[in-house]
Amino acid sequence: MIYLIGGAPRLGKSTVSRKLLEEKKISFISTDVLREIALNLIDKTKRNESFPFGNESNEEIFKLPTANIVHRQWQEALSLKSIINIFIRYEIDNDKDFVIEGVHIIPEIIAEFMGDDLIGEKIRAVTLIDKNEQQVLGGLKSNMSPGWLFDADHITLTKVAKFVAEFSVKVEQEAYKYKTPVFERTVNFKKDISMVLDLLLRPK
């Protein structure tokens, strides 16, 4: 089985992935790794068009208008679609279970695999969203674990929360369009993670 976990940053994708690893004893990869591979393989003249963030730091990215960040992130996800496709089909052909997690897993990509007559039964997926900016901000402030937001100031956290909320709105719209699974986060993190795991592990 291939488990696809998408959604905006800081909503629990990595936690769900780790729980799946413990439960199913399977391998895991982040789409950030696949992005780095694609970034190094693509023609330099097309790099900025396909991956508009380039090698910008998170500090530089979150100086941009939120709508611009959402647009760029969506473009990067679409640009990574072929790499994700190759990876998934390779793992399925080799009869391997895998968890693929990342912001690049968007409803359009999920729908393509779930709707495939040959591999659809081997795909489980969900995208995590949170459209409540203040709720996201509260979650960011309460979980300052080491990572790219460690020691971030209030202004940066507020910008990240705004991006997460606006990206979540777009994900929800696209999930409705493509009829793919989506889960809206609440303030109860542990319960949410448990419910997402139940959704992914529930027999079809």
N, CA and C atoms as an extended XYZ file, in Angstrom:
612
Properties=species:S:1:pos:R:3:atomname:S:1:resname:S:1:resid:I:1 pbc="F F F"
N         0.841       -1.199        0.000 N   MET     1
C         0.000        0.000        0.000 CA  MET     1
C         0.879        1.253        0.000 C   MET     1
N         0.458        2.250       -0.773 N   ILE     2
C         1.126        3.548       -0.786 CA  ILE     2
C         0.237        4.543       -0.040 C   ILE     2
N         0.790        5.177        0.977 N   TYR     3
C         0.055        6.159        1.761 CA  TYR     3
C         0.523        7.563        1.377 C   TYR     3
N        -0.382        8.379        0.875 N   LEU     4
C        -0.073        9.750        0.477 CA  LEU     4
C        -0.672       10.706        1.504 C   LEU     4
N         0.180       11.545        2.103 N   ILE     5
C        -0.270       12.475        3.141 CA  ILE     5
C         0.128       13.886        2.733 C   ILE     5
N        -0.861       14.690        2.411 N   GLY     6
C        -0.600       16.043        1.947 CA  GLY     6
C        -1.190       17.094        2.872 C   GLY     6
N        -1.025       18.345        2.468 N   GLY     7
C        -1.550       19.455        3.262 CA  GLY     7
C        -0.475       20.473        3.569 C   GLY     7
N        -0.895       21.572        4.149 N   ALA     8
C         0.023       22.668        4.476 CA  ALA     8
C         1.005       22.252        5.568 C   ALA     8
N         2.094       23.013        5.725 N   PRO     9
C         3.078       22.711        6.782 CA  PRO     9
C         2.484       22.813        8.183 C   PRO     9
N         3.081       22.093        9.114 N   ARG    10
C         2.804       22.188       10.557 CA  ARG    10
C         1.398       21.741       10.952 C   ARG    10
N         0.811       20.837       10.169 N   LEU    11
C        -0.529       20.349       10.506 CA  LEU    11
C        -0.536       18.887       10.948 C   LEU    11
N         0.652       18.282       11.063 N   GLY    12
C         0.709       16.926       11.587 CA  GLY    12
C         1.034       15.849       10.579 C   GLY    12
N         1.431       16.240        9.358 N   LYS    13
C         1.751       15.236        8.331 CA  LYS    13
C         2.896       14.318        8.773 C   LYS    13
N         3.931       14.899        9.332 N   SER    14
C         5.085       14.100        9.762 CA  SER    14
C         4.723       13.186       10.926 C   SER    14
N         3.877       13.672       11.825 N   THR    15
C         3.441       12.843       12.952 CA  THR    15
C         2.640       11.640       12.463 C   THR    15
N         1.721       11.874       11.536 N   VAL    16
C         0.941       10.773       10.962 CA  VAL    16
C         1.874        9.773       10.287 C   VAL    16
N         2.858       10.290        9.562 N   SER    17
C         3.819        9.416        8.868 CA  SER    17
C         4.580        8.547        9.848 C   SER    17
N         5.063        9.144       10.939 N   ARG    18
C         5.813        8.378       11.932 CA  ARG    18
C         4.940        7.300       12.583 C   ARG    18
N         3.680        7.633       12.833 N   LYS    19
C         2.759        6.654       13.411 CA  LYS    19
C         2.530        5.492       12.448 C   LYS    19
N         2.432        5.800       11.158 N   LEU    20
C         2.262        4.744       10.161 CA  LEU    20
C         3.499        3.844       10.102 C   LEU    20
N         4.662        4.469       10.223 N   LEU    21
C         5.899        3.688       10.218 CA  LEU    21
C         5.912        2.705       11.390 C   LEU    21
N         5.481        3.183       12.559 N   GLU    22
C         5.441        2.331       13.746 CA  GLU    22
C         4.405        1.222       13.582 C   GLU    22
N         3.257        1.580       13.009 N   GLU    23
C         2.153        0.636       12.868 CA  GLU    23
C         2.402       -0.413       11.799 C   GLU    23
N         2.920        0.028       10.652 N   LYS    24
C         3.029       -0.863        9.488 CA  LYS    24
C         4.454       -1.321        9.197 C   LYS    24
N         5.433       -0.724        9.902 N   LYS    25
C         6.842       -1.089        9.690 CA  LYS    25
C         7.254       -0.920        8.225 C   LYS    25
N         6.943        0.240        7.680 N   ILE    26
C         7.255        0.497        6.269 CA  ILE    26
C         8.136        1.736        6.118 C   ILE    26
N         8.605        1.960        4.907 N   SER    27
C         9.518        3.072        4.641 CA  SER    27
C         8.763        4.380        4.405 C   SER    27
N         9.519        5.473        4.456 N   PHE    28
C         8.931        6.810        4.379 CA  PHE    28
C         9.843        7.748        3.597 C   PHE    28
N         9.229        8.659        2.834 N   ILE    29
C        10.005        9.705        2.162 CA  ILE    29
C         9.190       10.995        2.147 C   ILE    29
N         9.881       12.101        2.291 N   SER    30
C         9.245       13.409        2.189 CA  SER    30
C         9.360       13.908        0.751 C   SER    30
N         8.334       14.600        0.287 N   THR    31
C         8.403       15.169       -1.059 CA  THR    31
C         9.475       16.253       -1.150 C   THR    31
N         9.935       16.757       -0.011 N   ASP    32
C        11.046       17.719       -0.028 CA  ASP    32
C        12.297       17.076       -0.624 C   ASP    32
N        12.483       15.774       -0.349 N   VAL    33
C        13.626       15.048       -0.905 CA  VAL    33
C        13.466       14.909       -2.414 C   VAL    33
N        12.258       14.552       -2.854 N   LEU    34
C        12.001       14.419       -4.288 CA  LEU    34
C        12.173       15.766       -4.992 C   LEU    34
N        11.795       16.842       -4.295 N   ARG    35
C        11.967       18.182       -4.872 CA  ARG    35
C        13.434       18.496       -5.101 C   ARG    35
N        14.284       18.157       -4.128 N   GLU    36
C        15.717       18.426       -4.269 CA  GLU    36
C        16.313       17.646       -5.439 C   GLU    36
N        15.841       16.419       -5.630 N   ILE    37
C        16.300       15.619       -6.766 CA  ILE    37
C        15.887       16.296       -8.072 C   ILE    37
N        14.614       16.686       -8.153 N   ALA    38
C        14.104       17.328       -9.366 CA  ALA    38
C        14.823       18.646       -9.637 C   ALA    38
N        15.094       19.391       -8.585 N   LEU    39
C        15.740       20.695       -8.711 CA  LEU    39
C        17.135       20.565       -9.313 C   LEU    39
N        17.801       19.469       -8.996 N   ASN    40
C        19.156       19.259       -9.504 CA  ASN    40
C        19.185       18.620      -10.889 C   ASN    40
N        18.053       18.051      -11.308 N   LEU    41
C        17.998       17.398      -12.609 CA  LEU    41
C        17.456       18.299      -13.718 C   LEU    41
N        16.601       19.249      -13.333 N   ILE    42
C        15.934       20.075      -14.321 CA  ILE    42
C        16.892       21.064      -14.983 C   ILE    42
N        16.624       21.373      -16.237 N   ASP    43
C        17.407       22.353      -16.977 CA  ASP    43
C        17.365       23.695      -16.238 C   ASP    43
N        18.513       24.311      -16.069 N   LYS    44
C        18.589       25.563      -15.300 CA  LYS    44
C        17.716       26.670      -15.881 C   LYS    44
N        17.499       26.646      -17.188 N   THR    45
C        16.690       27.689      -17.823 CA  THR    45
C        15.208       27.545      -17.480 C   THR    45
N        14.805       26.344      -17.026 N   LYS    46
C        13.399       26.096      -16.690 CA  LYS    46
C        13.173       25.993      -15.180 C   LYS    46
N        14.257       26.082      -14.431 N   ARG    47
C        14.180       25.858      -12.987 CA  ARG    47
C        13.265       26.847      -12.285 C   ARG    47
N        13.408       28.123      -12.579 N   ASN    48
C        12.610       29.134      -11.892 CA  ASN    48
C        11.128       29.042      -12.240 C   ASN    48
N        10.844       28.604      -13.459 N   GLU    49
C         9.448       28.462      -13.879 CA  GLU    49
C         8.793       27.277      -13.173 C   GLU    49
N         9.505       26.163      -13.090 N   SER    50
C         8.949       24.952      -12.483 CA  SER    50
C         9.002       24.973      -10.960 C   SER    50
N        10.092       25.519      -10.423 N   PHE    51
C        10.282       25.570       -8.972 CA  PHE    51
C        10.618       27.003       -8.564 C   PHE    51
N         9.583       27.855       -8.521 N   PRO    52
C         9.795       29.292       -8.298 CA  PRO    52
C        10.431       29.676       -6.967 C   PRO    52
N        10.418       28.761       -5.980 N   PHE    53
C        11.091       29.076       -4.722 CA  PHE    53
C        12.605       28.925       -4.851 C   PHE    53
N        13.050       28.153       -5.852 N   GLY    54
C        14.480       27.957       -6.040 CA  GLY    54
C        15.126       27.456       -4.773 C   GLY    54
N        16.189       28.137       -4.354 N   ASN    55
C        16.881       27.782       -3.110 CA  ASN    55
C        16.688       28.853       -2.041 C   ASN    55
N        15.579       29.587       -2.142 N   GLU    56
C        15.302       30.643       -1.170 CA  GLU    56
C        15.109       30.059        0.233 C   GLU    56
N        15.528       30.800        1.225 N   SER    57
C        15.326       30.373        2.608 CA  SER    57
C        13.872       30.628        2.999 C   SER    57
N        13.429       29.975        4.066 N   ASN    58
C        12.064       30.199        4.544 CA  ASN    58
C        11.860       31.651        4.959 C   ASN    58
N        12.915       32.275        5.493 N   GLU    59
C        12.823       33.678        5.892 CA  GLU    59
C        12.532       34.563        4.666 C   GLU    59
N        13.185       34.260        3.551 N   GLU    60
C        12.969       35.030        2.328 CA  GLU    60
C        11.581       34.774        1.755 C   GLU    60
N        11.160       33.514        1.789 N   ILE    61
C         9.860       33.146        1.234 CA  ILE    61
C         8.728       33.881        1.945 C   ILE    61
N         8.788       33.927        3.272 N   PHE    62
C         7.670       34.501        4.011 CA  PHE    62
C         7.698       36.029        4.094 C   PHE    62
N         8.553       36.635        3.301 N   LYS    63
C         8.496       38.086        3.095 CA  LYS    63
C         7.581       38.408        1.923 C   LYS    63
N         7.220       37.385        1.146 N   LEU    64
C         6.362       37.553       -0.022 CA  LEU    64
C         4.893       37.661        0.388 C   LEU    64
N         4.036       38.240       -0.473 N   PRO    65
C         2.587       38.236       -0.202 CA  PRO    65
C         2.070       36.805       -0.112 C   PRO    65
N         1.131       36.566        0.775 N   THR    66
C         0.650       35.201        1.010 CA  THR    66
C         0.108       34.548       -0.252 C   THR    66
N        -0.672       35.290       -1.036 N   ALA    67
C        -1.237       34.723       -2.268 CA  ALA    67
C        -0.132       34.266       -3.211 C   ALA    67
N         0.970       35.005       -3.226 N   ASN    68
C         2.120       34.652       -4.068 CA  ASN    68
C         2.750       33.343       -3.587 C   ASN    68
N         2.864       33.183       -2.272 N   ILE    69
C         3.456       31.962       -1.706 CA  ILE    69
C         2.580       30.763       -2.054 C   ILE    69
N         1.258       30.909       -1.899 N   VAL    70
C         0.331       29.824       -2.217 CA  VAL    70
C         0.455       29.436       -3.693 C   VAL    70
N         0.489       30.444       -4.566 N   HIS    71
C         0.603       30.188       -6.005 CA  HIS    71
C         1.908       29.463       -6.336 C   HIS    71
N         2.992       29.921       -5.759 N   ARG    72
C         4.289       29.290       -6.016 CA  ARG    72
C         4.320       27.851       -5.508 C   ARG    72
N         3.754       27.647       -4.315 N   GLN    73
C         3.761       26.307       -3.743 CA  GLN    73
C         2.954       25.340       -4.599 C   GLN    73
N         1.844       25.826       -5.128 N   TRP    74
C         1.005       24.983       -5.982 CA  TRP    74
C         1.731       24.648       -7.291 C   TRP    74
N         2.426       25.636       -7.835 N   GLN    75
C         3.202       25.402       -9.049 CA  GLN    75
C         4.288       24.362       -8.821 C   GLN    75
N         4.946       24.433       -7.685 N   GLU    76
C         5.992       23.458       -7.372 CA  GLU    76
C         5.398       22.053       -7.247 C   GLU    76
N         4.212       21.952       -6.649 N   ALA    77
C         3.564       20.645       -6.513 CA  ALA    77
C         3.265       20.047       -7.886 C   ALA    77
N         2.728       20.857       -8.783 N   LEU    78
C         2.413       20.382      -10.134 CA  LEU    78
C         3.682       19.999      -10.887 C   LEU    78
N         4.757       20.744      -10.656 N   SER    79
C         6.029       20.449      -11.326 CA  SER    79
C         6.643       19.145      -10.829 C   SER    79
N         6.309       18.775       -9.598 N   LEU    80
C         6.858       17.559       -9.009 CA  LEU    80
C         6.001       16.323       -9.323 C   LEU    80
N         4.885       16.554       -9.971 N   LYS    81
C         3.911       15.488      -10.235 CA  LYS    81
C         4.526       14.281      -10.947 C   LYS    81
N         5.329       14.521      -11.977 N   SER    82
C         5.893       13.410      -12.744 CA  SER    82
C         6.882       12.594      -11.914 C   SER    82
N         7.664       13.275      -11.049 N   ILE    83
C         8.618       12.578      -10.190 CA  ILE    83
C         7.875       11.710       -9.170 C   ILE    83
N         6.820       12.261       -8.584 N   ILE    84
C         6.009       11.506       -7.625 CA  ILE    84
C         5.390       10.295       -8.321 C   ILE    84
N         4.922       10.513       -9.531 N   ASN    85
C         4.314        9.433      -10.326 CA  ASN    85
C         5.297        8.280      -10.536 C   ASN    85
N         6.495        8.621      -10.969 N   ILE    86
C         7.531        7.600      -11.214 CA  ILE    86
C         7.844        6.833       -9.932 C   ILE    86
N         7.994        7.585       -8.834 N   PHE    87
C         8.353        6.966       -7.558 CA  PHE    87
C         7.271        5.987       -7.098 C   PHE    87
N         6.022        6.423       -7.151 N   ILE    88
C         4.923        5.575       -6.689 CA  ILE    88
C         4.819        4.305       -7.529 C   ILE    88
N         4.873        4.457       -8.844 N   ARG    89
C         4.730        3.285       -9.713 CA  ARG    89
C         5.903        2.318       -9.546 C   ARG    89
N         7.082        2.852       -9.293 N   TYR    90
C         8.238        1.984       -9.055 CA  TYR    90
C         8.029        1.153       -7.792 C   TYR    90
N         7.579        1.805       -6.724 N   GLU    91
C         7.378        1.085       -5.461 CA  GLU    91
C         6.268        0.049       -5.584 C   GLU    91
N         5.204        0.385       -6.299 N   ILE    92
C         4.108       -0.572       -6.489 CA  ILE    92
C         4.562       -1.745       -7.352 C   ILE    92
N         5.305       -1.456       -8.403 N   ASP    93
C         5.812       -2.530       -9.276 CA  ASP    93
C         6.705       -3.490       -8.510 C   ASP    93
N         7.393       -2.968       -7.484 N   ASN    94
C         8.277       -3.800       -6.685 CA  ASN    94
C         7.594       -4.319       -5.419 C   ASN    94
N         6.277       -4.150       -5.390 N   ASP    95
C         5.448       -4.667       -4.299 CA  ASP    95
C         5.922       -4.166       -2.932 C   ASP    95
N         6.225       -2.862       -2.868 N   LYS    96
C         6.680       -2.263       -1.618 CA  LYS    96
C         5.625       -1.311       -1.059 C   LYS    96
N         5.485       -1.317        0.257 N   ASP    97
C         4.642       -0.342        0.939 CA  ASP    97
C         5.481        0.893        1.241 C   ASP    97
N         4.858        2.060        1.158 N   PHE    98
C         5.612        3.296        1.357 CA  PHE    98
C         4.692        4.410        1.826 C   PHE    98
N         5.250        5.306        2.633 N   VAL    99
C         4.559        6.538        3.026 CA  VAL    99
C         5.241        7.696        2.318 C   VAL    99
N         4.462        8.495        1.596 N   ILE   100
C         4.985        9.691        0.929 CA  ILE   100
C         4.248       10.893        1.503 C   ILE   100
N         4.994       11.777        2.121 N   GLU   101
C         4.392       12.898        2.852 CA  GLU   101
C         4.955       14.218        2.358 C   GLU   101
N         4.094       15.226        2.272 N   GLY   102
C         4.608       16.549        1.936 CA  GLY   102
C         3.564       17.504        1.414 C   GLY   102
N         3.914       18.762        1.422 N   VAL   103
C         3.020       19.813        0.950 CA  VAL   103
C         2.741       19.685       -0.550 C   VAL   103
N         3.595       18.932       -1.249 N   HIS   104
C         3.423       18.751       -2.695 CA  HIS   104
C         2.365       17.715       -3.048 C   HIS   104
N         1.858       16.991       -2.052 N   ILE   105
C         0.794       16.022       -2.300 CA  ILE   105
C        -0.536       16.774       -2.284 C   ILE   105
N        -0.999       17.161       -3.449 N   ILE   106
C        -2.229       17.949       -3.573 CA  ILE   106
C        -3.338       17.078       -4.170 C   ILE   106
N        -4.598       17.491       -4.030 N   PRO   107
C        -5.726       16.661       -4.497 CA  PRO   107
C        -5.638       16.199       -5.947 C   PRO   107
N        -5.167       17.047       -6.844 N   GLU   108
C        -5.062       16.655       -8.250 CA  GLU   108
C        -4.165       15.433       -8.419 C   GLU   108
N        -3.070       15.406       -7.686 N   ILE   109
C        -2.136       14.273       -7.759 CA  ILE   109
C        -2.766       13.030       -7.135 C   ILE   109
N        -3.409       13.201       -5.980 N   ILE   110
C        -4.071       12.075       -5.322 CA  ILE   110
C        -5.141       11.475       -6.225 C   ILE   110
N        -5.949       12.337       -6.840 N   ALA   111
C        -7.049       11.863       -7.686 CA  ALA   111
C        -6.538       11.035       -8.857 C   ALA   111
N        -5.415       11.434       -9.418 N   GLU   112
C        -4.860       10.702      -10.557 CA  GLU   112
C        -4.528        9.263      -10.185 C   GLU   112
N        -3.972        9.061       -9.000 N   PHE   113
C        -3.599        7.716       -8.576 CA  PHE   113
C        -4.794        6.908       -8.079 C   PHE   113
N        -5.666        7.547       -7.314 N   MET   114
C        -6.820        6.826       -6.776 CA  MET   114
C        -7.780        6.409       -7.885 C   MET   114
N        -7.767        7.167       -8.975 N   GLY   115
C        -8.651        6.857      -10.086 CA  GLY   115
C        -8.046        5.924      -11.121 C   GLY   115
N        -6.821        5.511      -10.906 N   ASP   116
C        -6.132        4.618      -11.840 CA  ASP   116
C        -6.631        3.185      -11.630 C   ASP   116
N        -7.149        2.563      -12.689 N   ASP   117
C        -7.710        1.210      -12.574 CA  ASP   117
C        -6.679        0.180      -12.138 C   ASP   117
N        -5.413        0.418      -12.482 N   LEU   118
C        -4.378       -0.565      -12.171 CA  LEU   118
C        -3.825       -0.446      -10.757 C   LEU   118
N        -3.724        0.780      -10.253 N   ILE   119
C        -3.077        0.959       -8.947 CA  ILE   119
C        -3.961        1.626       -7.892 C   ILE   119
N        -5.161        2.041       -8.277 N   GLY   120
C        -6.025        2.774       -7.348 CA  GLY   120
C        -6.284        2.072       -6.035 C   GLY   120
N        -6.412        0.726       -6.080 N   GLU   121
C        -6.675       -0.052       -4.871 CA  GLU   121
C        -5.478       -0.102       -3.930 C   GLU   121
N        -4.323        0.313       -4.428 N   LYS   122
C        -3.102        0.278       -3.611 CA  LYS   122
C        -2.736        1.658       -3.070 C   LYS   122
N        -3.667        2.607       -3.195 N   ILE   123
C        -3.417        3.976       -2.745 CA  ILE   123
C        -4.357        4.345       -1.607 C   ILE   123
N        -3.797        4.867       -0.539 N   ARG   124
C        -4.573        5.489        0.540 CA  ARG   124
C        -4.057        6.912        0.687 C   ARG   124
N        -4.957        7.852        0.871 N   ALA   125
C        -4.502        9.251        0.889 CA  ALA   125
C        -5.392       10.136        1.755 C   ALA   125
N        -4.797       11.236        2.192 N   VAL   126
C        -5.543       12.270        2.900 CA  VAL   126
C        -4.745       13.570        2.811 C   VAL   126
N        -5.450       14.688        2.786 N   THR   127
C        -4.795       15.992        2.917 CA  THR   127
C        -5.316       16.648        4.191 C   THR   127
N        -4.395       17.213        4.957 N   LEU   128
C        -4.740       17.870        6.209 CA  LEU   128
C        -4.871       19.374        5.976 C   LEU   128
N        -5.908       19.968        6.547 N   ILE   129
C        -6.114       21.406        6.382 CA  ILE   129
C        -6.482       22.047        7.711 C   ILE   129
N        -6.302       23.364        7.776 N   ASP   130
C        -6.778       24.171        8.895 CA  ASP   130
C        -6.972       25.589        8.371 C   ASP   130
N        -8.216       25.980        8.184 N   LYS   131
C        -8.531       27.291        7.604 CA  LYS   131
C        -8.627       28.393        8.655 C   LYS   131
N        -8.499       28.015        9.919 N   ASN   132
C        -8.605       28.968       11.022 CA  ASN   132
C        -7.223       29.527       11.341 C   ASN   132
N        -6.956       30.739       10.881 N   GLU   133
C        -5.621       31.330       11.025 CA  GLU   133
C        -5.187       31.456       12.475 C   GLU   133
N        -6.110       31.867       13.349 N   GLN   134
C        -5.760       32.031       14.756 CA  GLN   134
C        -5.489       30.690       15.432 C   GLN   134
N        -6.234       29.668       15.024 N   GLN   135
C        -6.003       28.328       15.561 CA  GLN   135
C        -4.635       27.804       15.128 C   GLN   135
N        -4.289       28.067       13.864 N   VAL   136
C        -2.973       27.660       13.364 CA  VAL   136
C        -1.877       28.373       14.137 C   VAL   136
N        -2.058       29.680       14.331 N   LEU   137
C        -1.056       30.472       15.042 CA  LEU   137
C        -0.869       29.949       16.464 C   LEU   137
N        -1.964       29.604       17.129 N   GLY   138
C        -1.870       29.054       18.478 CA  GLY   138
C        -1.102       27.744       18.486 C   GLY   138
N        -1.335       26.921       17.472 N   GLY   139
C        -0.622       25.656       17.373 CA  GLY   139
C         0.860       25.848       17.132 C   GLY   139
N         1.208       26.825       16.303 N   LEU   140
C         2.610       27.112       16.026 CA  LEU   140
C         3.331       27.573       17.290 C   LEU   140
N         2.670       28.414       18.054 N   LYS   141
C         3.294       28.955       19.262 CA  LYS   141
C         3.464       27.890       20.350 C   LYS   141
N         2.574       26.913       20.356 N   SER   142
C         2.633       25.883       21.396 CA  SER   142
C         3.566       24.734       21.032 C   SER   142
N         4.026       24.715       19.783 N   ASN   143
C         4.899       23.636       19.346 CA  ASN   143
C         6.123       24.203       18.647 C   ASN   143
N         7.034       24.759       19.424 N   MET   144
C         8.252       25.358       18.885 CA  MET   144
C         9.403       24.356       18.936 C   MET   144
N         9.148       23.152       18.435 N   SER   145
C        10.183       22.124       18.410 CA  SER   145
C        11.254       22.491       17.394 C   SER   145
N        12.459       21.937       17.515 N   PRO   146
C        13.528       22.257       16.565 CA  PRO   146
C        13.083       22.032       15.122 C   PRO   146
N        13.432       22.966       14.276 N   GLY   147
C        13.001       22.907       12.880 CA  GLY   147
C        13.103       24.283       12.281 C   GLY   147
N        12.491       24.441       11.113 N   TRP   148
C        12.655       25.709       10.403 CA  TRP   148
C        11.925       26.876       11.050 C   TRP   148
N        11.036       26.622       12.033 N   LEU   149
C        10.361       27.718       12.729 CA  LEU   149
C        10.886       27.915       14.148 C   LEU   149
N        11.914       27.161       14.495 N   PHE   150
C        12.467       27.280       15.845 CA  PHE   150
C        12.999       28.699       16.059 C   PHE   150
N        12.577       29.322       17.137 N   ASP   151
C        12.983       30.690       17.488 CA  ASP   151
C        12.414       31.756       16.545 C   ASP   151
N        11.403       31.390       15.730 N   ALA   152
C        10.783       32.385       14.844 CA  ALA   152
C        10.052       33.434       15.675 C   ALA   152
N        10.071       34.683       15.205 N   ASP   153
C         9.383       35.735       15.946 CA  ASP   153
C         7.887       35.749       15.611 C   ASP   153
N         7.145       36.600       16.315 N   HIS   154
C         5.680       36.641       16.167 CA  HIS   154
C         5.277       37.003       14.735 C   HIS   154
N         5.989       37.921       14.124 N   ILE   155
C         5.643       38.346       12.761 CA  ILE   155
C         5.757       37.182       11.788 C   ILE   155
N         6.849       36.433       11.894 N   THR   156
C         7.042       35.287       11.007 CA  THR   156
C         5.977       34.225       11.245 C   THR   156
N         5.697       33.932       12.519 N   LEU   157
C         4.675       32.937       12.837 CA  LEU   157
C         3.308       33.350       12.305 C   LEU   157
N         3.007       34.623       12.381 N   THR   158
C         1.729       35.130       11.877 CA  THR   158
C         1.637       34.954       10.361 C   THR   158
N         2.732       35.213        9.664 N   LYS   159
C         2.755       35.046        8.203 CA  LYS   159
C         2.610       33.573        7.816 C   LYS   159
N         3.277       32.709        8.575 N   VAL   160
C         3.165       31.265        8.307 CA  VAL   160
C         1.727       30.804        8.544 C   VAL   160
N         1.123       31.263        9.628 N   ALA   161
C        -0.259       30.880        9.937 CA  ALA   161
C        -1.216       31.332        8.832 C   ALA   161
N        -0.985       32.518        8.317 N   LYS   162
C        -1.825       33.040        7.231 CA  LYS   162
C        -1.663       32.181        5.975 C   LYS   162
N        -0.433       31.788        5.679 N   PHE   163
C        -0.191       30.921        4.522 CA  PHE   163
C        -0.888       29.571        4.705 C   PHE   163
N        -0.737       28.959        5.884 N   VAL   164
C        -1.356       27.659        6.152 CA  VAL   164
C        -2.867       27.735        5.948 C   VAL   164
N        -3.495       28.795        6.468 N   ALA   165
C        -4.948       28.950        6.342 CA  ALA   165
C        -5.361       29.128        4.885 C   ALA   165
N        -4.652       29.975        4.150 N   GLU   166
C        -5.017       30.233        2.759 CA  GLU   166
C        -4.714       29.034        1.862 C   GLU   166
N        -3.611       28.345        2.143 N   PHE   167
C        -3.295       27.128        1.389 CA  PHE   167
C        -4.360       26.070        1.661 C   PHE   167
N        -4.825       26.002        2.900 N   SER   168
C        -5.862       25.037        3.276 CA  SER   168
C        -7.168       25.299        2.537 C   SER   168
N        -7.501       26.561        2.345 N   VAL   169
C        -8.715       26.906        1.585 CA  VAL   169
C        -8.621       26.359        0.170 C   VAL   169
N        -7.470       26.543       -0.463 N   LYS   170
C        -7.278       26.053       -1.831 CA  LYS   170
C        -7.304       24.522       -1.874 C   LYS   170
N        -6.661       23.883       -0.894 N   VAL   171
C        -6.667       22.420       -0.843 CA  VAL   171
C        -8.097       21.897       -0.714 C   VAL   171
N        -8.882       22.530        0.158 N   GLU   172
C       -10.265       22.088        0.343 CA  GLU   172
C       -11.074       22.237       -0.944 C   GLU   172
N       -10.905       23.350       -1.631 N   GLN   173
C       -11.612       23.573       -2.896 CA  GLN   173
C       -11.242       22.499       -3.920 C   GLN   173
N        -9.950       22.202       -4.000 N   GLU   174
C        -9.479       21.212       -4.962 CA  GLU   174
C        -9.902       19.793       -4.558 C   GLU   174
N        -9.922       19.516       -3.265 N   ALA   175
C       -10.358       18.201       -2.784 CA  ALA   175
C       -11.836       17.979       -3.134 C   ALA   175
N       -12.625       19.031       -3.007 N   TYR   176
C       -14.044       18.941       -3.381 CA  TYR   176
C       -14.173       18.707       -4.890 C   TYR   176
N       -13.376       19.406       -5.654 N   LYS   177
C       -13.398       19.280       -7.112 CA  LYS   177
C       -13.022       17.870       -7.557 C   LYS   177
N       -11.964       17.326       -6.970 N   TYR   178
C       -11.462       16.015       -7.387 CA  TYR   178
C       -11.999       14.863       -6.547 C   TYR   178
N       -12.828       15.198       -5.539 N   LYS   179
C       -13.442       14.170       -4.682 CA  LYS   179
C       -12.385       13.303       -3.983 C   LYS   179
N       -11.431       13.968       -3.355 N   THR   180
C       -10.371       13.267       -2.632 CA  THR   180
C       -10.513       13.523       -1.126 C   THR   180
N        -9.987       12.623       -0.288 N   PRO   181
C       -10.145       12.748        1.168 CA  PRO   181
C        -9.436       13.977        1.743 C   PRO   181
N       -10.114       14.658        2.623 N   VAL   182
C        -9.533       15.816        3.297 CA  VAL   182
C        -9.954       15.771        4.761 C   VAL   182
N        -9.052       16.193        5.639 N   PHE   183
C        -9.349       16.187        7.076 CA  PHE   183
C        -9.032       17.554        7.644 C   PHE   183
N       -10.029       18.165        8.298 N   GLU   184
C        -9.819       19.498        8.877 CA  GLU   184
C        -9.389       19.381       10.332 C   GLU   184
N        -8.240       19.957       10.636 N   ARG   185
C        -7.673       19.905       11.973 CA  ARG   185
C        -8.510       20.685       12.976 C   ARG   185
N        -8.432       20.248       14.242 N   THR   186
C        -9.058       20.951       15.347 CA  THR   186
C        -7.962       21.291       16.362 C   THR   186
N        -8.356       21.744       17.535 N   VAL   187
C        -7.371       22.051       18.578 CA  VAL   187
C        -6.911       20.791       19.304 C   VAL   187
N        -7.612       19.679       19.086 N   ASN   188
C        -7.266       18.416       19.759 CA  ASN   188
C        -6.324       17.611       18.866 C   ASN   188
N        -5.021       17.877       18.993 N   PHE   189
C        -4.027       17.281       18.112 CA  PHE   189
C        -4.029       15.753       18.185 C   PHE   189
N        -3.990       15.197       19.386 N   LYS   190
C        -3.907       13.744       19.541 CA  LYS   190
C        -5.119       13.044       18.944 C   LYS   190
N        -6.285       13.592       19.182 N   LYS   191
C        -7.504       12.998       18.636 CA  LYS   191
C        -7.507       13.085       17.110 C   LYS   191
N        -7.068       14.224       16.587 N   ASP   192
C        -7.012       14.398       15.128 CA  ASP   192
C        -6.093       13.362       14.485 C   ASP   192
N        -4.911       13.184       15.066 N   ILE   193
C        -3.949       12.227       14.508 CA  ILE   193
C        -4.535       10.822       14.530 C   ILE   193
N        -5.197       10.470       15.616 N   SER   194
C        -5.818        9.156       15.735 CA  SER   194
C        -6.892        8.958       14.665 C   SER   194
N        -7.686        9.990       14.414 N   MET   195
C        -8.756        9.901       13.419 CA  MET   195
C        -8.189        9.786       12.006 C   MET   195
N        -7.110       10.508       11.736 N   VAL   196
C        -6.474       10.426       10.419 CA  VAL   196
C        -5.907        9.026       10.188 C   VAL   196
N        -5.289        8.461       11.212 N   LEU   197
C        -4.751        7.104       11.101 CA  LEU   197
C        -5.867        6.095       10.845 C   LEU   197
N        -6.984        6.263       11.542 N   ASP   198
C        -8.135        5.378       11.322 CA  ASP   198
C        -8.623        5.480        9.881 C   ASP   198
N        -8.633        6.695        9.363 N   LEU   199
C        -9.063        6.916        7.982 CA  LEU   199
C        -8.147        6.202        6.994 C   LEU   199
N        -6.844        6.284        7.231 N   LEU   200
C        -5.874        5.684        6.319 CA  LEU   200
C        -5.818        4.156        6.429 C   LEU   200
N        -6.057        3.641        7.624 N   LEU   201
C        -5.913        2.209        7.859 CA  LEU   201
C        -7.224        1.433        7.769 C   LEU   201
N        -8.320        2.148        7.632 N   ARG   202
C        -9.641        1.503        7.561 CA  ARG   202
C        -9.742        0.652        6.300 C   ARG   202
N       -10.229       -0.582        6.423 N   PRO   203
C       -10.397       -1.430        5.224 CA  PRO   203
C       -11.351       -0.791        4.226 C   PRO   203
N       -11.037       -0.920        2.949 N   LYS   204
C       -11.913       -0.355        1.917 CA  LYS   204
C       -13.168       -1.199        1.778 C   LYS   204
